[in-house]
Amino acid sequence: QVQLVESGGGLVQAGGSLRLSCAASGSIRSINAMRWYRQAPGKQRELVAGIFSGGTTNYADSVKGRFTISRDNAETTLYLQMDSLKPEDTAVYYCNVVSYPGVSRLEVWGQGTLVTVSS
């Protein structure tokens, strides 16, 4: 079973930057999408950004123009560059990978990394 491990979270002042990474413990075949989600205290988990097999990306309106999602060519590491951070970006950030290695859909989640933005 492939595992995803996030890193790069921490405490940063408003206006600062962080880069999150999500490394897969092995190769994942037939990836459909790789995404970042976040969950703030007392709120539901929400989609932040996604990158699809063809390279198309999408972003939540709240992070457009500030966050950039990318991946390495081997599709074993996912990144989230976060600039111009705001206190409302404070959350636990999770990476998620959806693949179709056969007839079944496979979805894997990381354990999360905490991002705290101080005002």
Number of C-alpha atoms within 10 A of each C-alpha: 7 10 15 23 17 22 18 15 18 14 13 18 14 17 14 14 16 18 16 21 22 27 18 19 13 12 13 20 13 13 18 16 19 26 24 25 19 22 19 17 9 6 9 9 15 14 18 23 23 24 20 15 13 8 11 9 16 16 19 13 9 11 17 12 11 14 20 18 22 19 17 9 8 8 17 15 19 25 22 23 15 20 17 15 23 20 15 13 20 20 21 18 26 26 29 20 22 19 18 15 13 9 6 8 11 16 13 17 19 19 16 22 21 19 22 21 20 16 11
